[in-house]
């Protein structure tokens, strides 16, 4: 009976090559998560192309690349990445949220409401991140952002009833959510409510 020689130079070299590829993929995945800008985009792309990742881990790589592309105002590419993230993990709420954010920017408010509603329904994952950077959030702060984006879309559609419900929830979950406070202040202002002044002042103190 023939047996493979596990110590053969060819096999050893192959194993070393596989180990090197895996190590490179791991380094790229780490850079994808920790860095920003072109360095992050390139590392994310290499990690994705390595085919070493699937499921939620692959979804995170696509999400991180999408976040960086969004920061560079490459919105179509960002949306494509968030879509790929959802193919890898259909329950990835933060991917829906990031799509919602872009749709709000593009004034596609009905689409934004649909995406944010799905994010709210699913709830944040343990590694939920902001749309603007890679800062990890607690679940309450992440969910607060989801409600804020949907509330903003309702506000822009002049649906103040639903806007106030979402914005109140956002502020309850994170009292220092400046975007939610500003949007609610503008909503109060639109209906001539004196509470607008306090919300807008609080938002300004928070940098909004």
C-alpha positions in Angstrom: 0.0 0.0 0.0 1.2 3.4 -0.9 1.4 6.1 1.8 1.9 9.8 1.5 5.1 11.1 3.1 3.8 14.0 5.2 7.3 15.3 5.6 7.9 15.6 1.8 9.3 19.0 0.7 6.5 19.6 -1.7 3.8 19.0 0.8 5.6 21.0 3.4 6.0 23.9 1.0 2.3 23.7 0.2 1.3 23.8 3.8 3.6 26.8 4.4 2.0 28.6 1.5 -1.5 27.9 2.8 -0.5 29.1 6.2 0.9 32.3 4.7 -2.3 33.0 2.7 -4.4 32.5 5.8 -2.1 34.8 7.8 -2.3 37.5 5.1 -6.1 37.2 5.0 -6.3 37.6 8.7 -4.0 40.7 8.6 -6.2 42.2 5.8 -9.4 41.5 7.8 -7.9 43.3 10.8 -6.8 46.2 8.7 -10.2 46.3 7.1 -11.8 46.7 10.6 -9.2 49.0 12.3 -8.0 51.4 9.6 -9.8 53.9 7.4 -9.7 55.4 3.9 -8.0 53.7 0.9 -5.9 51.4 3.2 -9.1 49.9 4.7 -10.8 49.6 1.3 -7.9 47.8 -0.2 -7.5 45.5 2.8 -11.2 44.7 2.8 -11.1 43.9 -0.9 -8.2 41.5 -0.4 -9.8 39.8 2.6 -13.1 39.4 0.6 -11.2 38.0 -2.4 -9.3 35.5 -0.3 -12.5 33.5 0.1 -11.4 32.7 3.7 -14.6 34.2 5.1 -18.3 33.6 5.0 -21.5 34.4 6.9 -21.4 37.3 9.3 -17.7 37.6 9.2 -17.8 38.2 5.4 -20.8 40.5 5.9 -18.7 42.7 8.2 -15.9 42.9 5.6 -18.4 44.2 3.0 -20.0 46.5 5.6 -16.6 48.0 6.6 -15.7 48.6 2.9 -19.1 50.1 2.3 -18.7 52.5 5.2 -15.4 53.7 3.9 -16.7 54.1 0.4 -19.6 56.1 1.8 -17.1 58.3 3.6 -15.5 59.0 0.2 -19.0 59.7 -1.3 -18.9 56.7 -3.5 -22.5 56.0 -2.7 -23.3 53.5 -5.5 -20.4 51.3 -4.5 -21.3 51.7 -0.8 -24.9 50.5 -1.5 -23.5 47.6 -3.5 -21.3 46.6 -0.6 -24.2 46.8 1.9 -26.2 44.7 -0.4 -23.5 42.1 -0.5 -23.3 42.2 3.3 -27.0 41.3 3.4 -26.4 38.4 1.0 -23.9 37.0 3.4 -26.0 37.7 6.5 -29.7 38.5 5.9 -30.2 39.5 9.5 -27.4 42.1 9.6 -29.3 45.1 10.9 -26.4 47.6 10.5 -26.3 46.9 6.8 -30.0 47.9 6.5 -29.3 51.0 8.6 -26.4 52.1 6.4 -28.6 51.7 3.3 -31.2 53.8 5.1 -28.7 56.5 5.8 -27.7 56.8 2.2 -31.3 56.8 1.0 -32.0 59.7 3.4 -29.0 61.5 2.0 -30.4 61.0 -1.5 -33.9 62.1 -0.4 -35.4 58.7 -1.2 -37.4 58.7 2.0 -39.7 55.8 1.4 -36.7 53.6 0.7 -35.1 54.9 3.8 -38.1 54.0 5.9 -38.2 50.5 4.5 -34.5 49.9 5.3 -34.6 51.4 8.7 -37.8 49.6 9.6 -36.0 46.3 8.8 -33.0 47.3 10.9 -35.3 48.2 13.9 -37.2 44.9 13.5 -34.0 42.8 13.6 -32.2 44.8 16.3 -28.5 45.6 16.4 -25.8 42.9 16.4 -23.2 42.9 19.1 -20.7 44.5 16.7 -23.1 47.3 15.5 -21.2 50.3 14.1 -22.0 53.9 13.2 -22.5 54.8 9.6 -19.8 57.4 9.7 -16.9 55.4 11.2 -15.9 52.1 12.9 -16.8 53.1 16.4 -18.5 50.2 18.1 -21.8 51.1 19.9 -23.9 49.5 22.6 -27.2 48.1 21.4 -29.2 51.0 22.9 -27.1 53.6 21.1 -27.2 51.7 17.8 -31.0 51.3 18.0 -31.3 55.0 18.8 -29.5 55.7 15.6 -31.9 53.4 13.7 -34.9 55.3 15.1 -33.3 58.6 14.3 -32.8 57.9 10.7 -36.3 56.6 10.2 -37.7 59.6 12.2 -35.7 61.9 10.0 -37.3 60.3 6.9 -40.8 60.6 8.4 -40.0 64.3 9.2 -38.9 65.0 5.7 -42.2 63.4 4.4 -44.1 65.8 6.8 -45.4 62.7 8.7 -44.9 64.4 12.1 -46.9 61.8 14.1 -44.6 58.9 13.1 -41.5 61.2 13.3 -42.2 62.2 16.9 -42.7 58.5 17.9 -39.3 57.5 16.4 -37.4 60.5 17.6 -38.8 60.2 21.2 -37.7 56.6 21.1 -34.2 57.6 19.8 -33.8 60.2 22.6 -35.1 57.8 25.3 -32.5 55.2 24.2 -29.7 57.8 23.9 -30.4 61.2 25.5 -27.2 62.6 23.9 -28.3 61.8 20.4 -27.7 65.2 18.9 -29.1 64.3 15.4 -32.4 63.1 17.0 -32.6 66.2 19.2 -32.1 68.5 16.2 -34.6 66.7 14.0 -37.2 66.7 16.8 -36.5 70.3 17.4 -37.1 71.1 13.8 -40.3 69.0 13.9 -41.5 70.9 16.9 -40.6 74.2 15.1 -42.6 73.1 12.1 -45.7 72.8 14.2 -45.1 75.9 16.2 -44.3 74.1 19.5 -42.2 76.0 22.0 -40.3 72.8 22.9 -38.3 73.3 19.7 -36.0 75.8 21.4 -34.8 73.4 24.1 -34.2 70.5 21.7 -32.3 72.7 19.2 -30.2 74.2 22.0 -29.3 70.7 23.3 -28.4 69.6 19.8 -26.2 72.6 19.3 -24.3 71.8 22.5 -23.8 68.3 21.2 -22.3 69.6 18.0 -25.3 69.3 15.7 
